[in-house]
Every structure is written in structure tokens, then in C-alpha cells.
Amino acid sequence: MSTISAQMVKDLREKTGLPMMECKQALTESGGDIESAIEWLRKKHKGKMSERADRQTGEGRIGVF
């Protein structure tokens, strides 16, 4: 298992917009691979993303991963 650095968590958070602890957990589960972590997050948050897909955003940051 590789060491998960703060920079790796920060990079994943910037790509996904998800909370830092979610990103750290995804990196831990994927062995430090960013692309695998993104796929893990997609699978984990699939239900949440579909629930929120039709919501309107008035302002703020919007991210798609």
C-alpha cells in the first residue's frame, strides 16, 4: 500500500469537489491511484449524484467527474 500524501488528497478534491475525508478514503481504497479513486467515488456516490442531477444551482462551483 502506498503512502497517501496531503497533496494527493488535495489534487483529488480539486478534481472532484468532494470532501477531503471522502477523497482520502477513496485514495486509501484504491492504493493511491488517482484514476481508480475517481472511479471508486463514482460508484460510491452514484445514487447521490442521480438524486441531485435535476437540482438547479443559482451560484457556486459546479464540477463534473
N, CA, C and O atoms as CSV, one atom per row, in Angstrom:
chain,resi,resn,atom,element,x,y,z
A,1,MET,N,N,0.846,-1.176,0.000
A,1,MET,CA,C,0.000,0.000,0.000
A,1,MET,C,C,0.886,1.232,0.000
A,1,MET,O,O,1.855,1.303,0.756
A,2,SER,N,N,0.566,2.184,-0.827
A,2,SER,CA,C,1.370,3.393,-0.908
A,2,SER,C,C,0.933,4.419,0.141
A,2,SER,O,O,-0.164,4.344,0.693
A,3,THR,N,N,1.812,5.360,0.393
A,3,THR,CA,C,1.518,6.419,1.342
A,3,THR,C,C,0.654,7.474,0.653
A,3,THR,O,O,0.952,7.898,-0.464
A,4,ILE,N,N,-0.401,7.886,1.316
A,4,ILE,CA,C,-1.302,8.899,0.788
A,4,ILE,C,C,-0.840,10.248,1.326
A,4,ILE,O,O,-0.875,10.485,2.533
A,5,SER,N,N,-0.410,11.127,0.433
A,5,SER,CA,C,0.076,12.441,0.859
A,5,SER,C,C,-1.063,13.458,0.858
A,5,SER,O,O,-2.102,13.254,0.231
A,6,ALA,N,N,-0.844,14.534,1.561
A,6,ALA,CA,C,-1.828,15.615,1.603
A,6,ALA,C,C,-2.024,16.212,0.212
A,6,ALA,O,O,-3.130,16.621,-0.139
A,7,GLN,N,N,-0.949,16.262,-0.582
A,7,GLN,CA,C,-1.040,16.804,-1.942
A,7,GLN,C,C,-1.933,15.926,-2.828
A,7,GLN,O,O,-2.679,16.437,-3.663
A,8,MET,N,N,-1.853,14.613,-2.644
A,8,MET,CA,C,-2.702,13.704,-3.418
A,8,MET,C,C,-4.174,13.929,-3.078
A,8,MET,O,O,-5.031,13.960,-3.961
A,9,VAL,N,N,-4.449,14.083,-1.791
A,9,VAL,CA,C,-5.829,14.329,-1.356
A,9,VAL,C,C,-6.311,15.663,-1.920
A,9,VAL,O,O,-7.443,15.766,-2.394
A,10,LYS,N,N,-5.466,16.670,-1.871
A,10,LYS,CA,C,-5.819,17.990,-2.385
A,10,LYS,C,C,-6.102,17.936,-3.887
A,10,LYS,O,O,-7.073,18.528,-4.359
A,11,ASP,N,N,-5.258,17.228,-4.635
A,11,ASP,CA,C,-5.457,17.106,-6.083
A,11,ASP,C,C,-6.778,16.418,-6.410
A,11,ASP,O,O,-7.509,16.861,-7.296
A,12,LEU,N,N,-7.084,15.337,-5.695
A,12,LEU,CA,C,-8.338,14.622,-5.925
A,12,LEU,C,C,-9.528,15.486,-5.547
A,12,LEU,O,O,-10.546,15.476,-6.240
A,13,ARG,N,N,-9.414,16.225,-4.471
A,13,ARG,CA,C,-10.502,17.113,-4.042
A,13,ARG,C,C,-10.762,18.198,-5.074
A,13,ARG,O,O,-11.915,18.543,-5.332
A,14,GLU,N,N,-9.697,18.744,-5.670
A,14,GLU,CA,C,-9.854,19.767,-6.692
A,14,GLU,C,C,-10.524,19.198,-7.941
A,14,GLU,O,O,-11.302,19.891,-8.598
A,15,LYS,N,N,-10.230,17.954,-8.269
A,15,LYS,CA,C,-10.828,17.325,-9.443
A,15,LYS,C,C,-12.293,16.972,-9.231
A,15,LYS,O,O,-13.098,17.065,-10.158
A,16,THR,N,N,-12.642,16.567,-8.008
A,16,THR,CA,C,-13.986,16.061,-7.762
A,16,THR,C,C,-14.896,17.024,-7.022
A,16,THR,O,O,-16.114,16.982,-7.200
A,17,GLY,N,N,-14.326,17.893,-6.191
A,17,GLY,CA,C,-15.140,18.798,-5.388
A,17,GLY,C,C,-15.760,18.137,-4.169
A,17,GLY,O,O,-16.608,18.734,-3.506
A,18,LEU,N,N,-15.351,16.918,-3.867
A,18,LEU,CA,C,-15.892,16.196,-2.716
A,18,LEU,C,C,-15.082,16.506,-1.464
A,18,LEU,O,O,-13.967,17.018,-1.562
A,19,PRO,N,N,-15.628,16.201,-0.285
A,19,PRO,CA,C,-14.917,16.482,0.965
A,19,PRO,C,C,-13.582,15.748,1.053
A,19,PRO,O,O,-13.396,14.694,0.446
A,20,MET,N,N,-12.661,16.322,1.814
A,20,MET,CA,C,-11.313,15.775,1.931
A,20,MET,C,C,-11.303,14.351,2.485
A,20,MET,O,O,-10.533,13.518,2.008
A,21,MET,N,N,-12.123,14.060,3.462
A,21,MET,CA,C,-12.132,12.718,4.043
A,21,MET,C,C,-12.643,11.684,3.039
A,21,MET,O,O,-12.170,10.547,3.033
A,22,GLU,N,N,-13.592,12.060,2.198
A,22,GLU,CA,C,-14.063,11.161,1.141
A,22,GLU,C,C,-12.934,10.876,0.162
A,22,GLU,O,O,-12.743,9.740,-0.270
A,23,CYS,N,N,-12.190,11.918,-0.182
A,23,CYS,CA,C,-11.074,11.771,-1.109
A,23,CYS,C,C,-9.978,10.905,-0.505
A,23,CYS,O,O,-9.397,10.066,-1.194
A,24,LYS,N,N,-9.694,11.101,0.768
A,24,LYS,CA,C,-8.672,10.293,1.434
A,24,LYS,C,C,-9.091,8.835,1.485
A,24,LYS,O,O,-8.270,7.948,1.254
A,25,GLN,N,N,-10.345,8.576,1.780
A,25,GLN,CA,C,-10.837,7.213,1.820
A,25,GLN,C,C,-10.747,6.569,0.440
A,25,GLN,O,O,-10.363,5.406,0.323
A,26,ALA,N,N,-11.099,7.315,-0.601
A,26,ALA,CA,C,-11.027,6.785,-1.963
A,26,ALA,C,C,-9.593,6.447,-2.342
A,26,ALA,O,O,-9.338,5.407,-2.949
A,27,LEU,N,N,-8.658,7.320,-1.988
A,27,LEU,CA,C,-7.246,7.052,-2.281
A,27,LEU,C,C,-6.733,5.844,-1.511
A,27,LEU,O,O,-5.948,5.057,-2.038
A,28,THR,N,N,-7.170,5.697,-0.279
A,28,THR,CA,C,-6.767,4.548,0.524
A,28,THR,C,C,-7.299,3.257,-0.091
A,28,THR,O,O,-6.573,2.269,-0.205
A,29,GLU,N,N,-8.564,3.271,-0.484
A,29,GLU,CA,C,-9.190,2.095,-1.082
A,29,GLU,C,C,-8.565,1.733,-2.426
A,29,GLU,O,O,-8.528,0.559,-2.793
A,30,SER,N,N,-8.077,2.724,-3.159
A,30,SER,CA,C,-7.523,2.480,-4.495
A,30,SER,C,C,-6.005,2.334,-4.483
A,30,SER,O,O,-5.392,2.224,-5.545
A,31,GLY,N,N,-5.400,2.330,-3.325
A,31,GLY,CA,C,-3.964,2.149,-3.223
A,31,GLY,C,C,-3.156,3.344,-3.703
A,31,GLY,O,O,-2.001,3.189,-4.102
A,32,GLY,N,N,-3.740,4.521,-3.670
A,32,GLY,CA,C,-3.023,5.735,-4.037
A,32,GLY,C,C,-3.150,6.127,-5.494
A,32,GLY,O,O,-2.562,7.126,-5.909
A,33,ASP,N,N,-3.905,5.366,-6.292
A,33,ASP,CA,C,-4.087,5.675,-7.711
A,33,ASP,C,C,-5.250,6.652,-7.885
A,33,ASP,O,O,-6.386,6.346,-7.522
A,34,ILE,N,N,-4.958,7.835,-8.447
A,34,ILE,CA,C,-5.974,8.894,-8.567
A,34,ILE,C,C,-7.131,8.458,-9.470
A,34,ILE,O,O,-8.295,8.667,-9.126
A,35,GLU,N,N,-6.823,7.858,-10.613
A,35,GLU,CA,C,-7.888,7.449,-11.543
A,35,GLU,C,C,-8.788,6.378,-10.930
A,35,GLU,O,O,-10.006,6.421,-11.101
A,36,SER,N,N,-8.208,5.432,-10.228
A,36,SER,CA,C,-9.001,4.403,-9.544
A,36,SER,C,C,-9.840,5.022,-8.431
A,36,SER,O,O,-10.970,4.600,-8.187
A,37,ALA,N,N,-9.279,6.020,-7.762
A,37,ALA,CA,C,-10.014,6.704,-6.697
A,37,ALA,C,C,-11.228,7.437,-7.265
A,37,ALA,O,O,-12.300,7.422,-6.661
A,38,ILE,N,N,-11.063,8.075,-8.418
A,38,ILE,CA,C,-12.190,8.764,-9.055
A,38,ILE,C,C,-13.282,7.760,-9.411
A,38,ILE,O,O,-14.463,8.025,-9.187
A,39,GLU,N,N,-12.898,6.618,-9.960
A,39,GLU,CA,C,-13.876,5.576,-10.302
A,39,GLU,C,C,-14.568,5.049,-9.049
A,39,GLU,O,O,-15.773,4.799,-9.069
A,40,TRP,N,N,-13.815,4.876,-7.953
A,40,TRP,CA,C,-14.387,4.421,-6.692
A,40,TRP,C,C,-15.426,5.418,-6.187
A,40,TRP,O,O,-16.496,5.029,-5.719
A,41,LEU,N,N,-15.098,6.718,-6.287
A,41,LEU,CA,C,-16.024,7.754,-5.846
A,41,LEU,C,C,-17.273,7.777,-6.712
A,41,LEU,O,O,-18.374,7.993,-6.205
A,42,ARG,N,N,-17.117,7.557,-8.010
A,42,ARG,CA,C,-18.289,7.498,-8.899
A,42,ARG,C,C,-19.240,6.392,-8.469
A,42,ARG,O,O,-20.452,6.601,-8.400
A,43,LYS,N,N,-18.697,5.223,-8.182
A,43,LYS,CA,C,-19.530,4.094,-7.776
A,43,LYS,C,C,-20.194,4.366,-6.435
A,43,LYS,O,O,-21.373,4.068,-6.248
A,44,LYS,N,N,-19.437,4.933,-5.501
A,44,LYS,CA,C,-19.967,5.185,-4.159
A,44,LYS,C,C,-21.056,6.252,-4.160
A,44,LYS,O,O,-22.040,6.133,-3.430
A,45,HIS,N,N,-20.890,7.284,-4.964
A,45,HIS,CA,C,-21.812,8.413,-4.951
A,45,HIS,C,C,-22.804,8.399,-6.105
A,45,HIS,O,O,-23.425,9.423,-6.392
A,46,LYS,N,N,-22.965,7.273,-6.764
A,46,LYS,CA,C,-23.857,7.192,-7.912
A,46,LYS,C,C,-25.289,7.580,-7.542
A,46,LYS,O,O,-25.928,8.350,-8.259
A,47,GLY,N,N,-25.787,7.055,-6.439
A,47,GLY,CA,C,-27.146,7.367,-6.013
A,47,GLY,C,C,-27.311,8.825,-5.647
A,47,GLY,O,O,-28.330,9.436,-5.971
A,48,LYS,N,N,-26.324,9.388,-4.978
A,48,LYS,CA,C,-26.394,10.790,-4.580
A,48,LYS,C,C,-26.352,11.707,-5.789
A,48,LYS,O,O,-27.049,12.721,-5.835
A,49,MET,N,N,-25.534,11.350,-6.765
A,49,MET,CA,C,-25.418,12.187,-7.950
A,49,MET,C,C,-26.711,12.175,-8.747
A,49,MET,O,O,-27.126,13.213,-9.263
A,50,SER,N,N,-27.359,11.014,-8.857
A,50,SER,CA,C,-28.600,10.957,-9.617
A,50,SER,C,C,-29.732,11.685,-8.891
A,50,SER,O,O,-30.618,12.243,-9.539
A,51,GLU,N,N,-29.717,11.689,-7.548
A,51,GLU,CA,C,-30.728,12.416,-6.786
A,51,GLU,C,C,-30.614,13.919,-7.000
A,51,GLU,O,O,-31.621,14.627,-7.023
A,52,ARG,N,N,-29.395,14.401,-7.155
A,52,ARG,CA,C,-29.150,15.830,-7.253
A,52,ARG,C,C,-29.029,16.328,-8.689
A,52,ARG,O,O,-28.814,17.520,-8.907
A,53,ALA,N,N,-29.161,15.452,-9.656
A,53,ALA,CA,C,-28.926,15.819,-11.051
A,53,ALA,C,C,-29.906,16.882,-11.547
A,53,ALA,O,O,-29.537,17.715,-12.375
A,54,ASP,N,N,-31.132,16.870,-11.064
A,54,ASP,CA,C,-32.128,17.812,-11.558
A,54,ASP,C,C,-32.208,19.104,-10.737
A,54,ASP,O,O,-33.038,19.965,-11.030
A,55,ARG,N,N,-31.368,19.250,-9.727
A,55,ARG,CA,C,-31.379,20.462,-8.909
A,55,ARG,C,C,-30.719,21.616,-9.636
A,55,ARG,O,O,-29.711,21.433,-10.318
A,56,GLN,N,N,-31.271,22.779,-9.494
A,56,GLN,CA,C,-30.722,23.986,-10.096
A,56,GLN,C,C,-29.702,24.609,-9.156
A,56,GLN,O,O,-29.878,24.598,-7.938
A,57,THR,N,N,-28.646,25.145,-9.723
A,57,THR,CA,C,-27.622,25.830,-8.942
A,57,THR,C,C,-27.652,27.305,-9.314
A,57,THR,O,O,-27.410,27.671,-10.463
A,58,GLY,N,N,-27.949,28.138,-8.339
A,58,GLY,CA,C,-28.010,29.567,-8.588
A,58,GLY,C,C,-26.635,30.201,-8.698
A,58,GLY,O,O,-26.402,31.073,-9.535
A,59,GLU,N,N,-25.733,29.753,-7.847
A,59,GLU,CA,C,-24.370,30.264,-7.870
A,59,GLU,C,C,-23.472,29.267,-7.164
A,59,GLU,O,O,-23.948,28.400,-6.432
A,60,GLY,N,N,-22.188,29.390,-7.383
A,60,GLY,CA,C,-21.232,28.498,-6.756
A,60,GLY,C,C,-20.467,27.708,-7.790
A,60,GLY,O,O,-20.570,27.959,-8.991
A,61,ARG,N,N,-19.705,26.757,-7.313
A,61,ARG,CA,C,-18.854,25.954,-8.185
A,61,ARG,C,C,-19.586,24.684,-8.588
A,61,ARG,O,O,-20.240,24.038,-7.769
A,62,ILE,N,N,-19.465,24.340,-9.858
A,62,ILE,CA,C,-20.060,23.124,-10.380
A,62,ILE,C,C,-18.935,22.274,-10.934
A,62,ILE,O,O,-18.111,22.765,-11.705
A,63,GLY,N,N,-18.889,21.015,-10.557
A,63,GLY,CA,C,-17.836,20.131,-11.049
A,63,GLY,C,C,-18.418,18.822,-11.538
A,63,GLY,O,O,-19.394,18.315,-10.984
A,64,VAL,N,N,-17.824,18.289,-12.560
A,64,VAL,CA,C,-18.234,17.001,-13.100
A,64,VAL,C,C,-17.010,16.119,-13.142
A,64,VAL,O,O,-15.948,16.534,-13.607
A,65,PHE,N,N,-17.158,14.913,-12.660
A,65,PHE,CA,C,-16.040,13.980,-12.732
A,65,PHE,C,C,-16.486,12.675,-13.283
A,65,PHE,O,O,-15.680,11.755,-13.421
